[in-house]
Amino acid sequence: MTQDSGDFLHPRPQEISLSGCTIETLQPSDIETYIDIFRIRMGEDNHEDNIITSALIKDYERRLQNSNWILLIAKKDQKIVGGLEAEIIGGGERSQIRWGYVDQRFRRKGIATDLYTRCEDVLAKKGVSEMVVFIDDRNIRSRKFHGTYGFEPVPDSRSLNGKLYRKLITRS
C-alpha cells in the first residue's frame, strides 16, 4: 500500500512494507533525517560524533537535491530502523548501492529486503537496468543477504579486500 504525506510542494512517498515498516523516500527538506540516519549508522560502528562537518552536510544536501541519488529509510512506530542509499551511475543504466543499514534490534525481519525491493522499484521507474554493490570479504552476513536477494559476483572485480556484486533489474 502506498501513501503520500508531507506538504503540497514536497510530498513524501511512503509505502507500508511486508515487514510492517513504513519505507520513505527522503526529499531535499529532509536533511536532518539524513544526518540522523548517518549518526545512527556510525554509532553502531563506535565512530565519533564529531565527524559531521559542514562539508558533509553540504554533500548530503547536494545528494538529496540530485535525482541520481536515492535515499530510503525504514520506520517502525515513527523510529528510524534502517536505510539504504543508491546512486545512479554509468549514464543512467546502472546504480551503485552506497550503503544499507538495519538496526541490530530489527534485523532478520525483512526490513533490508523491503528497502532493496523499494529501491529496485524506484530505479526501474528511472530506467536503470542494473544494481551493483561492493562487499568486503569479511562481511559474511552482507554476502549472504545479497546472494539471497539475487546479486552475483562480478567476474574479475576483485580488490584488496572485497568484490563487486550485481543484480539485473527485471521489472519496469
Summary of the structure (lengths in Angstrom):
residues: 172
radius of gyration: 15.8
end to end distance: 18.1
largest distance: 48.0
contacts: 479
relative contact order: 0.13
helix: 37%
strand: 34%
